[in-house]
Amino acid sequence: MNIKVVYLARLREALGCSEEVLSLASDAPTLGDVFAVLRERGEPWSYELGEGRAVRVAINHEVVATDAVVHSGDEIAFFPPVTGG
């Protein structure tokens, strides 16, 4: 299955790309599985998307937890949390 992955703000800069199409072997992976596939690429992916890093994720423009199920054709956006005043 294929999903569109979008990287925003500092992640776009650190990873050197703004978006890509990612092929996944599983028919119903979770967002945690997507993180694992990307981290397997090594640096800078493993650092920027690593445990404890401040990264939010949205599936089809809705912020979700890492146990959310990903479906073919979904758009996954990775972005840093935003604060305001």
GULOTOR-231927 format. One line per 8 residues: their letters; for each residue x, y, z of C-alpha. Coordinates in Angstrom, 2 decimals. Last residue first. Layout:
residues N
a = X/Y/Z ~ ...
END
This chain:
residues 85
ggtvppff = 1.26/33.41/23.05 ~ 1.92/30.59/20.73 ~ 3.35/27.14/20.69 ~ 3.59/24.78/17.76 ~ 4.48/21.13/18.07 ~ 6.91/19.93/15.42 ~ 5.47/18.39/12.25 ~ 4.94/15.03/10.56
aiedgshv = 2.05/14.82/8.09 ~ 0.56/11.51/6.95 ~ -1.69/11.60/3.89 ~ -3.76/8.45/3.51 ~ -3.94/6.67/0.14 ~ -3.77/3.17/1.59 ~ -4.90/3.18/5.20 ~ -3.01/3.96/8.42
vadtavve = -4.31/2.78/11.79 ~ -3.84/5.09/14.78 ~ -1.61/3.64/17.53 ~ 0.83/6.56/17.23 ~ -1.81/9.06/18.35 ~ -3.67/11.38/15.95 ~ -3.86/14.99/14.76 ~ -6.39/15.23/11.90
hniavrva = -5.27/16.69/8.56 ~ -5.57/13.40/6.62 ~ -3.52/11.61/9.25 ~ -1.72/14.06/11.51 ~ 1.49/13.59/13.44 ~ 3.23/15.61/16.12 ~ 6.96/15.48/16.80 ~ 8.84/16.59/19.92
rgegleys = 11.55/13.94/20.13 ~ 11.29/11.44/23.00 ~ 11.60/8.36/20.82 ~ 13.21/9.16/17.49 ~ 11.67/10.90/14.47 ~ 14.44/13.51/14.13 ~ 17.18/11.15/15.35 ~ 16.28/8.00/13.43
wpegrerl = 15.57/10.03/10.28 ~ 18.88/11.96/10.32 ~ 20.40/9.41/10.43 ~ 19.30/5.82/9.86 ~ 16.73/4.71/7.28 ~ 15.28/2.32/9.87 ~ 13.70/5.36/11.55 ~ 11.32/5.76/8.59
vafvdglt = 10.05/2.18/8.77 ~ 9.66/2.41/12.56 ~ 7.70/5.69/12.39 ~ 5.35/4.12/9.82 ~ 4.84/1.12/12.12 ~ 3.95/3.48/14.99 ~ 1.37/5.08/12.69 ~ -0.29/1.72/12.61
padsalsl = -0.16/-0.69/9.72 ~ -3.26/-2.13/8.10 ~ -2.37/-3.81/4.79 ~ 1.29/-4.25/5.70 ~ 4.10/-3.98/3.15 ~ 4.30/-0.19/3.14 ~ 5.20/2.01/0.17 ~ 5.99/5.63/0.97
veescgla = 5.20/8.50/-1.38 ~ 7.28/11.54/-0.55 ~ 7.06/15.04/0.86 ~ 9.02/18.11/1.95 ~ 12.53/16.76/1.65 ~ 15.95/17.38/3.19 ~ 15.33/15.52/6.44 ~ 16.49/18.36/8.70
erlralyv = 14.86/21.14/6.68 ~ 11.51/19.41/6.19 ~ 11.60/18.35/9.84 ~ 12.19/21.93/10.97 ~ 8.88/23.08/9.42 ~ 6.79/20.33/7.79 ~ 7.35/16.81/6.45 ~ 4.59/15.26/4.32
vkinm = 4.13/11.52/3.76 ~ 1.78/10.23/1.07 ~ 0.73/6.63/1.57 ~ 1.10/3.56/-0.63 ~ 0.00/0.00/0.00
END
